[in-house]
Amino acid sequence: MKTEAVLTNIIEDVVGVKGVRRDYRFIDIGGNSTHLGAILTRIHSETGVAVPVRMFFHKTDSTIAAIAAKIDSLLQESQAALTTSQ
């Protein structure tokens, strides 16, 4: 849930929309390619994860909740890779 809150705050700040819910899609709240660049940079800065652009435009899995879940999955994968390489 923490990742959802971080992502929601980033999107609200960059797009300039308040009250973004977990079932909202980036494109439906007025998000565009200019916003996306800033959002991806902030996500990487705050989580350490490089999120693929396509996640924000996927037809079925581009809600805030789905993107946050993918970020969590990517974080777990990178932590597991670090653990096994040590």
Sequence and secondary structure as in RCSB ss.txt:
>XXXX:A:sequence
MKTEAVLTNIIEDVVGVKGVRRDYRFIDIGGNSTHLGAILTRIHSETGVAVPVRMFFHKTDSTIAAIAAKIDSLL
QESQAALTTSQ
>XXXX:A:secstr
 HHHHHHHHHHIIIII S   TT BGGGGT  HHHHHHHHHHHHHHHS    GGGGT SSS BHHHHHHHHHHHH
HHHHHHHHHH 
